[in-house]
Amino acid sequence: MSVSGAAVRVRGLRKGFGDGDVLDGVTLEVPDGEITLLMGPNGVGKTILLSCIAGGLHPDAGEINVFGVAPEEANRRLSFMLQDAMLVDELTGRENIAFFRDLHPRSTETPDDILERLAFDTGALEREVGDYSGGMKRKLELAIALSVDVPLYLLDEPTAALDMTTVERVHAMLAERRAAGETTLVSSHLPADADLADHIAVVTEEGISATGSPTELLETVPRVVLAEGSADITGAVREGRLFEGELRRRGFLREDTDPEAVTAAGQGAAVEVREPTYTDLFNYYVHLETPGDG
């Protein structure tokens, strides 16, 4: 464990490319021995942030410490899974494993046991990775990254393209790493991954909009109004903002609105007011312009 209690510290990070800044003034702490989730939509810089922490990209401004040193000095103590940019398509799965095993000095002999837990068909290891599905690639990326014996794992969208059964297996494996004292920083756009986390940092285009434990953040999210059919709830929700689902529309109850009056206006079954879920937490902190305002 690091003296500071934080495996990773980011202060005032700014990173831009030719068309402007992707990250501007990001500050983040990743506690030792716990799982921290970077939750946000695609395209807001989660992968860029992980790449800077891993030392693959250099920030334009700000400071990053990994176990108290610069990222390039800590690369032997971390393993980085980079979604869709890690595997070599022209190599077989087995050749990719050998390639990455030679790159990291703390790689273990083989990730076959991890692949087995992820229900990966090991016969496919003899095929070129370019022929794999997205889910197969994700499983192989995970197996390679987790077969490195280090105290810190940086995982970029590890559950993307996986079915829910496999997602639960990934969660279980990372929970076991946490129990062993290892630290994991995970990026995801899937609200279901909040179940895994000790801490959540919500990432938007404006930076990190909220941090806290899943329970703490859920407690700050207003109750949710759900509507079916033609029921009009725009006047009862914050900013008049509705989120469309497959069956129902939803919005966040205004502070000055009586839940019973809302359900009565919807004539009972068409409108419901309930407590928020992780999907609602995601929508609230990512998509509402001014969370917390009525």
FIBAVEX-690643 format. One record per atom (N, C-alpha, C): x, y, z. Coordinates in pm, whole numbers, padded with zeros to 5 digits, always signed. Layout:
REM FIBAVEX-690643
XYZ ...
//
This chain:
REM FIBAVEX-690643
+00085-00119+00000 +00000+00000+00000 +00088+00124+00000 +00051+00223-00075 +00128+00345-00079 +00107+00425+00049 +00206+00507+00084 +00200+00586+00206 +00081+00680+00203 +00050+00735+00088 -00057+00835+00076 -00195+00775+00087 -00210+00641+00072 -00340+00577+00069 -00405+00581-00067 -00341+00645-00164 -00393+00650-00301 -00295+00582-00394 -00343+00487-00470 -00256+00423-00569 -00226+00518-00683 -00326+00599-00720 -00310+00695-00831 -00363+00830-00784 -00287+00935-00818 -00332+01072-00794 -00314+01152-00922 -00424+01215-00964 -00422+01301-01082 -00461+01441-01037 -00382+01541-01076 -00408+01678-01035 -00405+01771-01157 -00517+01837-01184 -00522+01939-01288 -00479+01891-01425 -00515+01768-01460 -00470+01709-01587 -00538+01776-01706 -00457+01815-01802 -00508+01867-01929 -00439+01792-02042 -00520+01744-02136 -00467+01674-02252 -00550+01710-02373 -00484+01760-02477 -00554+01796-02598 -00484+01745-02721 -00556+01753-02831 -00501+01716-02961 -00525+01833-03056 -00515+01812-03183 -00522+01923-03277 -00651+02001-03274 -00762+01934-03239 -00892+02003-03242 -00936+02051-03105 -00845+02056-03009 -00878+02110-02877 -00856+02010-02765 -00888+02054-02643 -00868+01970-02525 -00973+01861-02517 -00927+01740-02484 -01018+01631-02452 -01041+01628-02301 -00935+01648-02225 -00943+01657-02080 -00891+01793-02038 -00961+01855-01944 -00920+01989-01902 -00942+02005-01753 -00833+02000-01676 -00841+02022-01532 -00894+01904-01453 -00867+01781-01498 -00919+01662-01430 -00837+01633-01304 -00908+01612-01193 -00846+01574-01066 -00915+01447-01017 -00833+01349-00975 -00887+01218-00939 -00792+01149-00842 -00849+01078-00744 -00772+00990-00658 -00830+00849-00667 -00740+00751-00680 -00779+00610-00686 -00725+00542-00561 -00811+00508-00464 -00763+00449-00338 -00697+00313-00359 -00597+00286-00278 -00531+00156-00278 -00629+00044-00244 -00614-00068-00311 -00685-00188-00274 -00835-00185-00298 -00882-00093-00381 -01024-00083-00408 -01049-00072-00559 -01176-00076-00594 -01215-00067-00735 -01280+00069-00759 -01223+00145-00850 -01277+00275-00886 -01328+00269-01029 -01448+00320-01050 -01512+00317-01182 -01517+00456-01242 -01460+00471-01361 -01478+00592-01441 -01602+00569-01526 -01714+00628-01489 -01841+00602-01557 -01879+00723-01642 -01902+00700-01769 -01942+00808-01857 -01963+00758-01998 -02023+00839-02083 -02050+00797-02221 -01922+00786-02301 -01931+00725-02417 -01816+00717-02507 -01778+00857-02556 -01648+00879-02575 -01602+01002-02635 -01572+01116-02540 -01574+01091-02408 -01550+01200-02313 -01407+01199-02257 -01325+01103-02301 -01185+01104-02260 -01145+01002-02156 -01232+00905-02127 -01196+00803-02027 -01072+00726-02069 -01066+00685-02197 -00951+00610-02247 -00825+00696-02245 -00839+00824-02279 -00724+00916-02277 -00670+00928-02134 -00760+00940-02037 -00718+00949-01898 -00642+00823-01855 -00696+00706-01887 -00627+00581-01853 -00491+00574-01921 -00483+00616-02046 -00356+00612-02120 -00252+00704-02057 -00296+00819-02007 -00204+00909-01938 -00154+00847-01808 -00244+00783-01734 -00205+00718-01609 -00108+00604-01635 -00130+00532-01746 -00042+00420-01782 +00093+00465-01836 +00103+00593-01873 +00229+00644-01928 +00237+00637-02078 +00131+00594-02145 +00133+00586-02290 +00114+00720-02358 +00047+00812-02288 +00031+00949-02336 +00084+01044-02229 +00137+01157-02274 +00190+01256-02180 +00094+01374-02174 +00052+01414-02053 -00040+01527-02041 +00026+01658-02083 -00057+01751-02127 -00008+01884-02162 +00014+01970-02038 -00058+01940-01932 -00043+02012-01806 -00096+01922-01695 -00058+01955-01571 -00104+01877-01457 -00002+01775-01413 -00041+01695-01315 +00049+01599-01252 -00020+01466-01232 +00053+01357-01256 +00004+01222-01230 +00108+01150-01147 +00065+01088-01037 +00151+01003-00957 +00089+00864-00947 +00168+00761-00971 +00125+00623-00957 +00216+00559-00852 +00159+00525-00739 +00237+00477-00625 +00350+00575-00591 +00318+00704-00602 +00411+00808-00560 +00516+00848-00660 +00514+00788-00780 +00613+00823-00882 +00542+00854-01014 +00618+00905-01111 +00562+00933-01242 +00521+00803-01311 +00419+00808-01400 +00372+00686-01466 +00482+00604-01534 +00575+00671-01601 +00680+00596-01671 +00772+00520-01577 +00775+00562-01450 +00856+00491-01351 +00778+00378-01284 +00647+00374-01306 +00562+00275-01240 +00510+00169-01335 +00559+00167-01460 +00497+00078-01559 +00515-00069-01526 +00614-00105-01446 +00631-00245-01406 +00531-00285-01298 +00460-00187-01243 +00368-00216-01133 +00222-00206-01177 +00199-00194-01307 +00060-00186-01354 +00042-00266-01482 -00084-00300-01509 -00122-00368-01632 -00237-00291-01693 -00228-00264-01823 -00325-00178-01892 -00393-00255-02003 -00526-00267-01993 -00607-00324-02100 -00669-00212-02180 -00631-00197-02306 -00681-00091-02392 -00780-00151-02491 -00906-00111-02480 -01012-00170-02562 -00988-00146-02711 -00997-00254-02788 -00994-00249-02934 -00866-00188-02993 -00763-00172-02914 -00638-00118-02966 -00519-00194-02910 -00545-00312-02859 -00442-00387-02788 -00394-00508-02869 -00488-00585-02922 -00453-00709-02989 -00404-00685-03132 -00324-00777-03180 -00273-00772-03318 -00358-00867-03402 -00439-00812-03492 -00536-00893-03566 -00471-01001-03650 -00350-00975-03701 -00284-01070-03791 -00223-01188-03716 -00216-01181-03584 -00164-01291-03504 -00278-01377-03451 -00250-01501-03422 -00350-01586-03358 -00366-01545-03212 -00470-01596-03149 -00487-01568-03007 -00368-01613-02927 -00317-01733-02957 -00201-01786-02884 -00078-01699-02908 -00060-01650-03030 +00055-01565-03060 +00043-01430-02990 -00079-01380-02978 -00098-01256-02903 -00060-01275-02757 -00100-01386-02698 -00064-01414-02559 +00087-01415-02542 +00157-01484-02632 +00303-01492-02623 +00366-01355-02643 +00311-01277-02735 +00365-01144-02763 +00359-01055-02639 +00243-01052-02575 +00228-00965-02458 +00299-01022-02335 +00311-01154-02328 +00386-01213-02217 +00532-01169-02221 +00587-01156-02340 +00726-01113-02354 +00743-00963-02327 +00634-00885-02341 +00644-00740-02323 +00650-00699-02177 +00579-00772-02090 +00571-00730-01949 +00653-00823-01861 +00745-00770-01781 +00831-00855-01700 +00759-00932-01591 +00634-00893-01560 +00562-00960-01451 +00445-01042-01505 +00451-01077-01634 +00350-01166-01690 +00367-01305-01631 +00254-01373-01606 +00259-01511-01561 +00265-01603-01683 +00276-01729-01659 +00303-01823-01767 +00192-01827-01871 +00066-01833-01827 -00044-01847-01922 -00174-01795-01862 -00261-01735-01943 -00391-01690-01893 -00503-01791-01917 -00468-01917-01943 -00571-02015-01980 -00678-02031-01873 -00639-02022-01745 -00739-02039-01640 -00839-01924-01640 -00793-01804-01675 -00882-01689-01684 -00976-01707-01803 -00923-01751-01916 -01006-01775-02033 -01113-01879-02005 -01077-01980-01928 -01174-02085-01894 -01287-02026-01810 -01254-01941-01715 -01357-01880-01632 -01448-01788-01714 -01395-01732-01821 -01473-01644-01907 -01546-01720-02017 -01542-01854-02011 -01609-01939-02109 -01561-01910-02251 -01431-01891-02264 -01370-01868-02395 -01332-02003-02455 -01366-02025-02580 -01333-02148-02651 -01183-02147-02683 -01104-02222-02608 -00959-02217-02625 -00915-02269-02762 -01002-02342-02830 -00970-02384-02966 -00952-02265-03058 -01019-02154-03025 -01010-02032-03107 -00875-01965-03095 -00794-02006-02999 -00661-01945-02984 -00571-01974-03102 -00605-02074-03181 -00524-02106-03299 -00568-02026-03422 -00674-01945-03407 -00722-01863-03518 -00670-01721-03506 -00664-01650-03620 -00624-01510-03616 -00729-01427-03544 -00683-01332-03464 -00772-01250-03382 -00863-01164-03470 -00820-01131-03590 -00904-01053-03681 -01035-01121-03712 -01045-01252-03691 -01168-01327-03715 -01256-01336-03591 -01212-01281-03479 -01287-01291-03354 -01405-01193-03353 -01507-01228-03276 -01615-01134-03246 -01565-01033-03142 -01646-00927-03122 -01608-00829-03021 -01598-00888-02882 -01690-00978-02848 -01686-01041-02717 -01564-01130-02698 -01526-01201-02801 -01406-01287-02792 -01280-01202-02773 -01273-01091-02845 -01157-01003-02829 -01150-00949-02686 -01268-00911-02632 -01268-00854-02497 -01220-00957-02396 -01263-01081-02411 -01221-01186-02318 -01070-01208-02325 -01016-01208-02447 -00872-01230-02462 -00794-01111-02405 -00842-00989-02432 -00777-00870-02375 -00774-00878-02223 -00887-00915-02165 -00895-00926-02020 -00800-01033-01966 -00799-01148-02032 -00713-01257-01985 -00566-01218-01989 -00525-01149-02094 -00386-01106-02104 -00355-01003-01996 -00443-00905-01977 -00418-00799-01878 -00416-00854-01736 -00508-00945-01705 -00519-00996-01568 -00418-01106-01538 -00349-01156-01639 -00247-01258-01614 -00113-01195-01577 -00108-01064-01565 +00011-00994-01518 -00001-00973-01368 +00103-01009-01293 +00100-01004-01147 +00149-00868-01099 +00056-00773-01086 +00090-00636-01047 -00013-00587-00944 +00016-00477-00874 -00080-00424-00776 -00185-00332-00835 -00172-00294-00964 -00265-00198-01023 -00306-00243-01163 -00438-00247-01186 -00492-00282-01317 -00574-00164-01370 -00546-00125-01493 -00620-00021-01562 -00696-00089-01675 -00827-00092-01666 -00909-00169-01760 -01004-00076-01833 -00987-00067-01964 -01067+00021-02049 -01186-00055-02105 -01306-00023-02057 -01431-00085-02104 -01422-00238-02106 -01387-00300-01994 -01367-00446-01996 -01494-00527-02015 -01612-00468-01991 -01735-00545-02005 -01810-00513-02134 -01758-00423-02218 -01823-00391-02345 -01828-00515-02432 -01941-00539-02496 -01964-00651-02589 -01975-00786-02519 -01984-00787-02387 -02000-00913-02314 -02145-00930-02270 -02193-01055-02266 -02327-01081-02216 -02327-01069-02064 -02446-01061-02004 -02456-01034-01861 -02396-01145-01776 -02403-01269-01822 -02341-01378-01747 -02191-01359-01738 -02130-01322-01851 -01986-01299-01852 -01950-01174-01773 -02035-01070-01780 -02011-00949-01700 -02004-00985-01552 -02094-01070-01506 -02093-01110-01366 -01967-01189-01332 -01917-01268-01425 -01792-01340-01401 -01675-01244-01391 -01674-01142-01476 -01568-01041-01470 -01575-00968-01336 -01694-00930-01294 -01709-00864-01165 -01656-00951-01052 -01686-01081-01057 -01640-01171-00952 -01487-01180-00950 -01426-01186-01066 -01280-01194-01074 -01214-01068-01019 -01271-00952-01052 -01213-00827-01002 -01236-00812-00852 -01349-00862-00802 -01372-00860-00658 -01270-00947-00585 -01231-01057-00645 -01128-01142-00585 -00994-01069-00581 -00963-00993-00685 -00840-00915-00687 -00843-00810-00576 -00957-00748-00558 -00972-00650-00451 -00949-00715-00314 -01005-00834-00294 -00988-00904-00167 -00841-00938-00141 -00764-00952-00249 -00621-00979-00236 -00538-00852-00220 -00604-00736-00214 -00535-00611-00192 -00493-00537-00317 -00536-00585-00433 -00499-00518-00558 -00596-00404-00590 -00551-00312-00672 -00627-00192-00707 -00668-00199-00853 -00791-00160-00881 -00839-00161-01019 -00908-00029-01051 -00872+00028-01165 -00940+00146-01219 -01004+00104-01349 -01137+00109-01354 -01215+00058-01467 -01289+00173-01533 -01287+00179-01665 -01374+00273-01736 -01492+00196-01794 -01609+00261-01797 -01728+00194-01851 -01835+00295-01884 -01915+00262-01987 -02036+00340-02016 -02160+00260-01979 -02142+00147-01909 -02253+00059-01874 -02290+00079-01727 -02410+00128-01696 -02449+00149-01556 -02439+00024-01470 -02453-00096-01528 -02446-00219-01450 -02311-00237-01382 -02206-00173-01435 -02075-00187-01374 -02063-00112-01242 -02162-00028-01210 -02160+00040-01081 -02169-00059-00966 -02230-00175-00989 -02239-00279-00886 -02102-00324-00839 -02003-00310-00925 -01868-00358-00897 -01789-00262-00810 -01820-00134-00814 -01728-00030-00769 -01739+00002-00620 -01624+00037-00562 -01621+00100-00430 -01639+00251-00444 -01587+00305-00553 -01595+00448-00580 -01630+00469-00726 -01705+00575-00754 -01741+00611-00891 -01697+00755-00916 -01635+00777-01032 -01609+00912-01081 -01684+00925-01212 -01782+01015-01216 -01863+01033-01336 -01791+01130-01429 -01762+01084-01551 -01685+01164-01648 -01779+01214-01757 -01776+01344-01779 -01855+01406-01886 -01762+01489-01974 -01817+01555-02072 -01736+01641-02158 -01676+01758-02080 -01736+01794-01969 -01685+01904-01886 -01583+01856-01783 -01557+01726-01777 -01463+01672-01678 -01534+01576-01586 -01486+01566-01462 -01547+01478-01364 -01654+01556-01290 -01780+01515-01307 -01893+01592-01254 -01933+01548-01115 -01896+01427-01073 -01934+01380-00940 -01844+01263-00901 -01816+01251-00772 -01741+01137-00720 -01805+01092-00590 -01791+00964-00560 -01843+00910-00435 -01866+00761-00447 -01910+00701-00338 -01946+00560-00344 -02077+00546-00420 -02107+00427-00472 -02236+00409-00540 -02355+00451-00453 -02351+00416-00324 -02461+00451-00235 -02471+00601-00217 -02357+00667-00197 -02357+00812-00178 -02414+00884-00300 -02374+00841-00418 -02421+00908-00539 -02569+00881-00563 -02613+00758-00539 -02756+00728-00557 -02843+00813-00466 -02793+00842-00345 -02871+00920-00251 -02891+01064-00297 -02806+01110-00388 -02819+01248-00437 -02907+01259-00561 -02945+01145-00619 -03026+01147-00741 -03173+01158-00704 -03248+01250-00766 -03391+01264-00734 -03471+01138-00770 -03589+01129-00716 -03680+01022-00754 -03714+01034-00902 -03753+00922-00959 -03772+00912-01104 -03920+00897-01138 -03963+00972-01239 -04099+00960-01290 -04095+00875-01417 -04174+00769-01420 -04185+00682-01537 -04324+00696-01596 -04331+00706-01727 -04461+00724-01792 -04475+00633-01913 -04596+00579-01930 -04629+00499-02047 -04732+00573-02132 -04739+00532-02257 -04842+00585-02345 -04829+00734-02366 -04943+00802-02362 -04947+00945-02395 -04941+01035-02272 -04920+00978-02154 -04917+01058-02032 -04809+01165-02043 -04845+01290-02013 -04752+01403-02025 -04693+01433-01887 -04560+01413-01873 -04495+01436-01744 -04389+01545-01753 -04379+01614-01866 -04271+01712-01883 -04274+01821-01777 -04393+01861-01731 -04400+01966-01631 -04360+01920-01492 -04351+01788-01471 -04320+01735-01339 -04173+01698-01323 -04095+01705-01432 -03956+01659-01424 -03859+01775-01440 -03741+01759-01389 -03641+01864-01388 -03596+01899-01530 -03594+02028-01555 -03557+02084-01685 -03649+02039-01798 -03761+01973-01764 -03851+01920-01866 -03786+01812-01949 -03678+01752-01898 -03597+01658-01975 -03649+01516-01958 -03679+01450-02069 -03725+01312-02068 -03622+01222-02135 -03608+01103-02080 -03519+01001-02137 -03606+00889-02190 -03592+00860-02317 -03680+00763-02383 -03625+00621-02365 -03711+00530-02317 -03677+00389-02310 -03757+00311-02411 -03737+00180-02413 -03809+00096-02510 -03960+00097-02481 -03996+00099-02353 -04136+00092-02316 -04187+00219-02249 -04099+00289-02174 -04145+00403-02097 -04048+00520-02108 -04102+00637-02087 -04021+00759-02075 -03995+00785-01928 -03882+00850-01900 -03850+00878-01761 -03788+01016-01748 -03802+01073-01630 -03741+01200-01598 -03724+01210-01448 -03659+01317-01401 -03631+01332-01258 -03730+01430-01195 -03793+01384-01089 -03900+01459-01024 -03849+01595-00975 -03922+01700-01007 -03888+01834-00960 -03903+01840-00808 -03821+01925-00745 -03825+01938-00600 -03959+01989-00550 -04027+02070-00630 -04151+02133-00586 -04275+02056-00630 -04258+01929-00665 -04369+01852-00720 -04406+01736-00628 -04534+01720-00602 -04586+01613-00517 -04596+01484-00598 -04525+01377-00556 -04531+01251-00632 -04673+01197-00649 -04756+01211-00545 -04892+01159-00554 -04973+01235-00658 -04948+01364-00668 -05019+01443-00769 -04978+01402-00910 -04851+01366-00926 -04802+01323-01057 -04868+01192-01098 -04872+01095-01008 -04933+00966-01043 -05082+00980-01065 -05148+01066-00987 -05292+01087-01005 -05322+01150-01140 -05238+01245-01181 -05258+01310-01310 -05241+01212-01424 -05159+01110-01403 -05139+01009-01507 -05241+00899-01503 -05340+00911-01415 -05449+00815-01403 -05397+00677-01364 -05309+00678-01262 -05270+00552-01200 -05160+00477-01270 -05199+00375-01347 -05102+00280-01400 -05008+00340-01503 -05047+00450-01567 -04965+00506-01674 -04841+00578-01622 -04842+00625-01496 -04733+00703-01440 -04693+00645-01305 -04562+00635-01283 -04509+00581-01158 -04394+00668-01112 -04383+00689-00981 -04268+00757-00923 -04195+00657-00835 -04066+00639-00861 -03990+00539-00785 -03849+00589-00756 -03776+00509-00675 -03639+00543-00639 -03547+00519-00760 -03436+00593-00769 -03348+00581-00887 -03264+00453-00887 -03227+00411-01006 -03135+00300-01026 -03001+00357-01074 -02904+00267-01102 -02776+00312-01155 -02791+00372-01295 -02889+00324-01371 -02915+00385-01501 -02959+00530-01483 -03040+00554-01382 -03084+00691-01354 -02967+00776-01305 -02880+00718-01223 -02762+00791-01177 -02679+00836-01297 -02659+00745-01392 -02584+00776-01514 -02650+00892-01588 -02780+00881-01613 -02851+00986-01687 -02844+01120-01615 -02858+01118-01484 -02862+01241-01406 -02730+01316-01414 -02621+01246-01388 -02492+01314-01381 -02426+01334-01517 -02467+01256-01616 -02405+01270-01748 -02484+01365-01838 -02616+01357-01832 -02697+01425-01934 -02770+01551-01887 -02794+01564-01758 -02857+01687-01712 -02750+01797-01704 -02783+01913-01756 -02684+02020-01765 -02641+02069-01627 -02735+02078-01532 -02704+02130-01398 -02761+02038-01293 -02697+01921-01267 -02748+01831-01164 -02764+01903-01031 -02874+01872-00963 -02899+01931-00834 -02992+02050-00841 -03012+02109-00957 -03104+02220-00970 -03246+02167-00990 -03343+02245-00946 -03482+02202-00964 -03535+02252-01093 
//
